[in-house]
Amino acid sequence: MRSPIALRHLAPRLATGAFILNSGMSKRGMDEENATGLHGMAKSTYPFLDKIPPTTFVRLLSRGEMALGAALLLPVVPTVLAGAGLVAFSSGLLGMYLRTPGMHEEGSVRPTQEGTALAKDVWMLGIGLGFVVDELSGRRK
């Protein structure tokens, strides 16, 4: 019987899943001041988020992160699906990094001191893309 998760995917799924689940859990019950700050940063990059109240935004973000973290941790979720979720999530974070003034040096993708916290999320994009490519290329064999 084939395992639902390839052994080579176990460590990155556990690491990213635990990291994202913890991030989502830490946002539960965030106070209004911090929610407004987080929402302000997000809506400056993604203006459509302006229609969502800050506390609702943070509640949805928290639940989304917990769902993605759980999907990565649970072996019943196919790696290609968990990887696609990770690609979508990390692409949104990197979009914020690239579009927010002061996050990277002018004319470069190199992060400023302020941008390092978002720039580091490139590792999640790499892991997610690796999962998707590996799973899709493995199906042809």
Residue pairs with C-beta under 8 A, 6 or more apart in sequence:
3 75
4 75
4 76
4 78
5 13
5 75
5 79
6 79
6 134
6 138
8 134
9 79
9 131
9 134
12 127
12 130
12 131
13 72
13 73
13 79
13 82
13 131
14 72
14 73
16 69
16 72
16 86
16 124
16 127
17 68
17 69
17 70
17 71
17 72
17 73
17 82
18 69
18 73
19 69
20 65
20 68
20 69
20 72
20 89
20 124
21 65
21 66
21 69
21 70
21 72
21 73
22 69
23 65
23 69
24 61
24 62
24 63
24 64
24 65
24 66
24 67
24 68
24 69
25 62
25 66
27 38
27 58
27 61
27 62
27 65
28 62
30 38
30 55
30 58
30 62
32 54
32 55
34 58
35 54
35 55
35 57
35 58
36 54
38 54
38 57
38 58
38 61
39 49
39 52
39 53
39 54
39 57
39 58
40 54
41 96
41 100
42 49
42 57
42 61
42 96
43 49
43 50
44 100
45 95
45 96
45 99
45 100
46 92
46 95
46 96
49 57
52 60
64 89
65 89
68 82
68 85
68 86
68 89
71 77
71 81
71 82
71 85
72 82
72 85
72 86
78 135
79 131
79 134
79 135
80 131
80 132
80 135
80 136
82 131
83 127
83 128
83 129
83 130
83 131
83 132
83 135
84 128
84 132
85 128
86 124
86 125
86 127
86 128
86 131
87 125
87 128
87 129
87 132
89 124
89 128
90 121
90 122
90 124
90 125
90 128
91 125
93 118
93 121
93 124
94 118
94 119
94 121
94 122
94 125
96 103
96 118
97 103
97 104
97 111
97 115
97 118
97 119
97 121
98 104
98 109
100 115
100 118
102 112
102 114
102 115
103 111
103 112
103 114
103 115
103 118
103 119
104 110
104 111
104 112
104 115
104 119
105 111
105 112
109 119
111 118
111 119
